[in-house]
Amino acid sequence: MLNLQGKTAFVFGVASEDSIAWAICQQLAAAGVTLYLGYQKRFMSRIFQLKDKLPQIGGFYPLDVASDATTREFFEAFEKEHPGKKADILIHAIGFAPRACFDRPILFVEDSDINTAMTISANSLQRCLKHALPYLNAGSSTVTLTYAASNRFVPNYGIMSMAKAALECWTRELACHLGPEGHRVNAISSGPIRTIAASGVPGFDNILDHVEANSPLRRNVNQEDVAGATLWLASPLSSGVTGQCIYVDGGYSITMVPQSIMNE
């Protein structure tokens, strides 16, 4: 296990025990990192049930990334309780699209729903980093979560494909903007994982079955797989890595024609 004793992380995106962000919290905590979590008020009771499971959690503060003002509130609350304290790691594990985005063909999704998905799932990375920057130590590491639908068609994923593509573009842009100051920004593109967010994608179980049958490792990845890669990106071992999209998908992204067609 990597030793990150004395390091501090902002973690955004924990919605339940099944969240990828929660597995990341566990890995970071095991490495000695103190955690400060942002939570959505609708998940408040669920999040606070996790509080006693990780003594390394230093605090919880409301976070709504839909606007500048509500994003700023997280950092103001943190500063009020911990004046002068800074973090070394920022985890952005945030994604959301209104149900209407999945209930109709993408051609007919309303502008307001598209804007909501893009604002929360993609543009929020810029918004979070903009407000976090005064509270980040030199040489910080930011990690966000994406999905291969950013550059390949995935049935029913719809507007979230565009949001993930934008998120990866933000990753590159922000990495170049913040790199001269030593800050790193990377993305992890995981395979499909059963979470609250994923449950809203129609046919998700079929996607899981297909990837398990056709990825080189012949299995789906899980939250712990992504958390392990995140720990590496958060550590000095990846000090020369920025602006990258790291695939943690059992190798599925390297395939073009699956081996399974030879069995048909």
Secondary structure, DSSP 8 states (H G I E B T S, - for coil): ----TT-EEEEE---STT-HHHHHHHHHHHTT-EEEEEE-GGGHHHHHTTGGG-TTEEEEEE--TTSHHHHHHHHHHHHHHSTT--EEEEEE------GGGTSS-GGG--HHHHHHHHIIIIIHHHHHHHHHGGGEEEEEEEEEEE-GGGTS--TTTTHHHHHHHHHHHHHHHHHHHHGGGT-EEEEEEE-----TTGGGSTTHHHHHHHHHHHSTTSS---HHHHHHHHHHHHSGGGTT--S-EEEESTTGGG-SS-GGGGG-
